[in-house]
Amino acid sequence: MDDWTPPSVIERELYEAKTRGDWNGYMDALARAELFLPQPRAQVDADPGRARFHPVHDTLAVYTRGMLPAPDAHTVFLRQSLAWFANAWDHRDPSHLAVNPGSPVEAYLTTTPADLARWRAHWDAAPSWGLAPGAVHALHSGGPLHGPVARGLAVGAHLAVSNGEFWNALAYHGDGYTRERERLRKMWDVTDAVGWFDLLQRMLDADIVSPVWEFALRVRRVLASDFAGPVDVEHWRHAAETGLRHSAEQAAQPRLTPDGVTVAQPRPAAEVEGEIAGVRRLIGRIHRYEQRFRADGLLPEEGWVRSVEGWDHGRASQMARWGVAARYGTVQDAERAVLRAGEQVQGTYRSWAEFSAGYALARCLHFDEEEFGSWYASSLATHLTLTTDPASPFLNIPWE
């Protein structure tokens, strides 16, 4: 099938080895690949800690990451390794393991004790397993590469690169049904469809990222627009302080409502002064991060960060997909969400590089605490990968 496009580098390696008749090479590639085992969802929900074999005609089917079918409500997939299958198999199990059955890269592997020993040997020799984190990975078929949906998926590319995932997978399975549910539970306290949908909407509304960070950056955006150029950090601090004092004074003024005049309660002076001091410190932190960003190539020489709302929008693009993998939402739900994420960042930033810098700054403000440690290093590395790798969606999807 010379006109067949392998969905990803995983299937390409398998296809090339099979075409050469190189079955040792095929098994080497298979040992490096994640294998996904189909399971009835109701069975997994009832006993999530156990994977079962469901053979058809004495053959058990498994799929590599790029060959997974679109998620549905009844069948889920568990991620395993070739070594796991070798160790789990016994004489009562099927006589064949079918890899990607019905495709040009299919293989029917016999399962004698000698075969299982060979599987273990290939696994032991494998230098890595799964897609490498820190690199751009894409589906070349089965995932959009251009257009509005691809743009919305690319908004989540920071996380896709960091985690070693296909950036353009909308029909998403992630690391398998149970692992994706556990990720949402542990990291986001999401345990059902309602919780997932509510969190997703908050991200799309940029309602999770700190409003204080965004206030500080908004003050500078206004100043930069008014003065048509760079803003001195002390000018920026003074303007932010003036704005906060004005807001406090306005909040203390009586207001006319349909019920009559409402007497406001002035905020304690110590609270206002504390807020002002905090924003002045924050502006200093942002300024120092931006200086480091310029030195490391994350910002151009005169560049500055417009907004941090893109952090929420980038996470929303991924959250939409995580919900599909956990079966809290459908592919159609995810598509609507990523389209909106793409629209939101276009309304806030002027380029992929600006969006990426805003995403990186928010991540550093939240995690790095000005240590310039692993959180900073990983944010910088991902930004540089996405803005320089020829395969990056940031270089292949026009901003406008």
Secondary structure, DSSP 8 states (H G I E B T S, - for coil): -TT---SSHHHHHHHHHHHHT-HHHHHHHHHHS-EEEEEEHHHHHH-TT------BTTEEEEEEGGG-----SSEEEEEE-HHHHHHH--TTS-SEEEESTTSTT-EEEE--HHHHHHHHHHHHH-S--SS-TTS-B--SSSS--SSHHHHHHHTTHHHHHHHT-BTT-SS--TTBHHHHHHHHHHHH---SHHHHHHHHHHHHTT-SS-HHHHHHHHHHHHHHHHHTS---HHHHHHHHHHHHHHHHHHHTS-EEETTEEE------HHHHHHHHHHHHHHHHHHHHHHHHHHHHTSS-TT-----SHHHHHHHHHHHHHHHHHTTSS-HHHHHHHHHHHHHHHHHH-SSHHHHHHHHHHHHIIIIITT--SHHHHHHHHHHHHHHH-TT-HHHHS---
